[in-house]
C-alpha cells in the first residue's frame, strides 16, 4: 500500500506491460503457426497430381479389376506423396542446418548429417565436410554444437513422450520446440526490459514506450519463428544484464546473482562470438566491485559453459576449433568448406566454392559500413528507434549518476567493438550482411542493452507533444521493418527490395 501511494500509476503501468507482452506472445505464436515453405507448395501439389495421374493411366492400361486398381492407386499415392514432399517448416538453410544436426544426434547418436539428408526437404548449404571417427568423409552442421546438444535433448524428450519424430511429424515437433526455445524466452526478455524500464525510467509514457519498442519494434520478434542463436543470445544477455544491474546499482551481495550473471554472460558468448566482449566486460567490472564473490559465484558457472562449449565441439568434430576456424587457404585437409558430395544420386559441390549474391561479400568496407548503418541493412534506417538509444547514451554519459555513466560507457564500448569486428575486421566473404535476412542479425544480441540505453531519451521526449510525436514516428518505421517479413525473417529488408525496384543493382 505504501508503494502504491508513492507511485499511484505503478499498477497501471504493470497492466500495460502485461498487455503488450500478451500481444507480442500472440503475434509471435501466430507467425509460428503459419510457418511453412509456401513457395514450394505449388510445385509439390502439381508434381503429386501429375504422378498420380500417370500411375492411374498405367494401372488402367493393365486391365486391373476396380478393387485392385483402387488399392494400388491408394498405395501409389501414399508413396508419391512421401517422395514429392517439398513443403517444410524450415525457412532457411541456416535453421535447417541446426535441425539436421538435432535430428541426427537424437535419432542416430552422431553429428553426421549425411544419413538424414535428402534432396527435397532435409538439406542445407550451411555444412562442412571432414573425416569422422570411422575414417570416412561425412557432412556436419557448421553451427556451434552446444546449442544443438541442448535442443537434441529436448527433441529426444518430445519423441519419447509423444512418439513424434522430425522425420514423420516435422510441423508438430518444430512448432512445439520453437515455442519453448524462441517464443517463451523472448517473453522473458520483454519482462526483463519492463523491469529495467521501471528501474531507470522517470515517466509513465517513456517506460511504456520502451516496452512497446521491445515487443514490436526490434527484429527479434520476427526471428522468434525460426531456430536461431541470435534470439537466444539476446535473452541470455538480458538475464545477465538484470543480474549485473542488481549487483552494480543495488549493491546485491547474494551469491545467486553473481552465479546467474556468470552463467548467462558466458552462454551469451557461447552463442555469439563477439559477445565475448560482453562477457569480459561484465567479468572485469564484477571483479573490481567484489572479487571474492565474482571468483566464487560468477567464475564457476561461467567455467561450466566454457567447458561445455569446447567439449561439445570436440565431441562433434574431433577438434577444439569450431568449423569456421577450418578455412585454410593453404591446407586443403583443413578447409572444411571446400568439398563435393552426392545427394539424390547427383554429385554436388559445396555452395561455398561459388557463393552467390550477398554471400560473395561486399568488396568495399566503406560501402559495407554505410549499408550496415544507414543503408539497406542499416541499424538506423531499418530500426530508427536506435537513434534514441544513441541519444540516451549521451544523456547518461553527461548527466547521469556515476553508475549510469559507467553503464552508458560500457554499452557504447560494446557497440563500437561489435561494429568494428564485423565491419572493419572481417574478410570480404564475411561482409555479407548476414546473408538473406531481414536485418543485421549479428547485432541482435545487443538489443537489451540498446533498449536500456533508450530510456533517458524517451523520458526527455515525453515532456512535450512534439517530442512524443518524433518518438512515435521512429517507432512506427521500426515496427514497419519488423513486420515486413510477415512469416519468414529470412527475406531481404524492405529498403533492399525498394532499391532493387528502383533499378539499383549494387548487391545481387
Buried (B, 14 or more C-beta within 10 A) or exposed (E): EEEEEEEEEBEEBEEBBEBBBEEBBEBBBEBBEEBBBEEBEEEBEEBBEEBBEEBBEEBEEEEBEEEEBEEBBEEBBEEBBEEBBBBBBBBBBBBBBBBBBBBBBBBEEBBBBBEBBEEBBBBBBBBBBBEBEEEEBBBBBBBBBBBBBBBBEBBBEBBEEEEBBBEEBBBBBBBBBBBEBBBBBBBBBBBBBBBBBBBBBEBBBBBBBBBBBBBBBBBBBBBBBBBBBBBBBBBBBBBBBBBBBBBBBEEBBEEEBBBBBBBBBBBBBBBBBBBBBBBBBBBEBBBEBBEEBBEEBBBEBBEBBBEBBBBBBEEBBEBEEBBBEBBEEEEEEBBBBBBEBEBEEEEBEBBBEEBEEBBBBBEEBEBBBBBBBBBBBBBBBBBBBBBBBBBBBBBBBEEBEEEBBBBBBBBBEBBEBBBEBBBEEBEEBBBBBBBBBBBBBBBBBBBBBBBBBBBBBBBBBBEEEEBBEBBEEBBEBBBEBBBBBEBBBBBBBBBBEEBBEEEEEEBE
